[in-house]
Amino acid sequence: MNKDNTMGTGERQFDGRANFAADDDIESLLDAHFEKFGISKREIWRNFQIYSRRLFLKKFLAHYEFFRMVVDLPGDIVELGVYRGASLMSWANFLEIRNMGDRQKQVFGFDNFAGFSNISDKDGKIDSTFGKVLNGFDSSGFEEILRDAISIFDKDRFIPYKPRVVLVKGDVEETVPRFIEENPGLRISLLHFDCDMYEPTKVGLEHFWPLVVPGGVVLFDEYGIRPWEGESRAVDEYFEGKVKIQRLDWSPNPGGYIVKGQ
């Protein structure tokens, strides 16, 4: 590829990493701002509205929009693909705010914390530009940090002795069937797919979709996003056009969602 991203053909090619340059510039300005005015970490998180990027606030607000749709439904929240836990802990905090006295509702997060263990033909070609490589999005170095953050979160819960967040470690293809066998009464109000690949998405749908209650919401982070064709393929194959897949008109995340029964 030439420096102008034209591949020598004159036709400009998409460079995923280049799109983050503006974000890096803004975040560098924020770093300089914090240093210039001696702003502490405590001040930052207490006044996050001042410093959070719209990109991240938009995703956070989108998740709350979906949570509002299921707040009065029975069933737990299940997330496939935890990575560093931002979405996972959003769900947990929403539950503590809106369902604080409900001892039953929990958030279950499934992840191997080792990145992509397999990329099949149905996932399409490897693309390092987007981290679509074996062991891509490896969060092993963050697992201990997340577990510690959850323990701090637990100290601020309304009902401290009943865990709100449960991590299920391992490959989804193995952990999900075993989890359902061990939890036969499980019902799901919100199911969040962020595992990107064909096989874990397929396995997750086969085992969890029947447990989603009527009116429950299923989110697909990478649906319809070109580099992640495996997730879209698994969704289309499973539902065979029998459900309505929708998208928010103000947020690119998630790529698609389903309301069961609509």
C-alpha positions, -999 to +999 in steps of 0.1 A: +000+000+000+013+035-008+014+062+018-018+077+004-036+044+008-042+039-029-026+005-033-009+020-064-042+019-084-053+055-077-084+041-059-084+051-022-086+021+002-103+021+036-078+023+065-095+013+097-067+026+119-066+060+102-102+066+115-089+066+151-064+095+144-089+122+153-098+103+185-061+101+195-057+138+189-086+147+211-075+124+239-040+138+237-055+173+242-075+159+272-043+144+287-026+178+283-056+195+299-055+173+329-018+179+334-021+217+328-048+222+354-037+194+379-070+176+375-071+144+396-085+110+386-112+115+412-122+148+397-124+131+363-147+103+372-169+125+394-173+149+365-173+124+337-199+144+318-173+171+311-146+148+297-164+117+282-162+115+244-195+116+226-185+083+210-186+065+243-215+084+258-236+075+227-229+038+232-237+041+269-270+059+262-279+033+235-274+006+261-297+024+285-323+028+258-324-010+254-323-016+292-354+006+295-372-017+271-367-047+294-367-031+328-401-045+338-395-079+322-385-111+341-351-126+333-314-120+336-290-101+313-265-122+294-235-109+275-214-129+252-180-112+247-171-091+278-136-079+267-128-052+292-162-050+308-175-016+299-209-029+286-211-055+313-208-030+341-232-006+323-259-034+326-249-040+362-252-003+371-285+000+353-299-029+374-286-013+406-304+020+397-337+007+383-340-028+400-320-022+432-343-042+454-346-072+430-324-099+444-329-122+414-318-102+384-281-108+375-257-101+347-238-131+333-207-123+312-192-150+290-156-146+277-124-166+274-103-135+281-079-148+255-092-132+223-103-151+191-095-187+195-107-196+160-115-178+128-134-201+104-141-198+067-176-184+076-159-155+093-142-143+061-106-133+057-083-123+084-079-085+087-053-072+111-065-036+105-095-044+127-079-069+151-095-098+132-067-122+138-061-152+160-060-140+197-072-106+185-088-086+213-070-106+239-081-092+273-061-116+295-042-088+310-074-071+320-092-100+336-078-095+371-085-057+368-121-064+359-126-088+387-112-063+412-134-036+397-164-059+402-154-065+439-154-027+444-188-024+427-201-051+450-193-029+480-217-003+466-246-026+459-280-022+476-280-059+485-244-067+492-246-105+498-262-114+464-237-111+435-250-089+407-223-098+382-211-133+374-182-140+349-182-173+331-147-179+317-140-201+288-149-206+251-186-199+246-190-231+226-181-251+258-193-229+286-228-220+273-242-255+270-228-264+304-242-232+320-277-239+307-275-275+320-265-262+354-291-234+354-323-249+341-346-221+353-327-194+335-347-168+316-333-139+297-347-103+293-317-089+274-291-109+254-260-090+242-238-105+215-203-090+212-183-121+202-179-110+166-174-145+152-196-170+135-193-201+158-198-184+192-227-164+178-244-195+164-239-215+196-252-185+217-283-182+196-291-219+196-289-222+234-300-187+246-327-175+221-353-200+233-348-186+269-354-150+259-388-139+273-414-124+250-406-087+245-370-094+254-342-077+235-313-093+217-284-070+206-258-078+179-228-054+181-213-063+147-244-072+127-241-057+092-206-044+098-185-056+068-153-068+085-173-090+109-193-111+084-193-142+107-217-126+132-241-114+105-240-148+088-248-167+120-277-144+127-292-147+092-288-185+091-304-190+125-334-167+119-339-173+082-356-139+078-383-147+103-375-118+126-373-081+122-338-068+127-337-031+136-312-004+142-311+028+161-312+059+139-288+078+162-262+053+172-241+029+151-238+005+181-252-021+182-253-030+145-287-046+149-312-056+175-343-078+178-373-075+200-387-110+205-422-113+193-421-083+170 
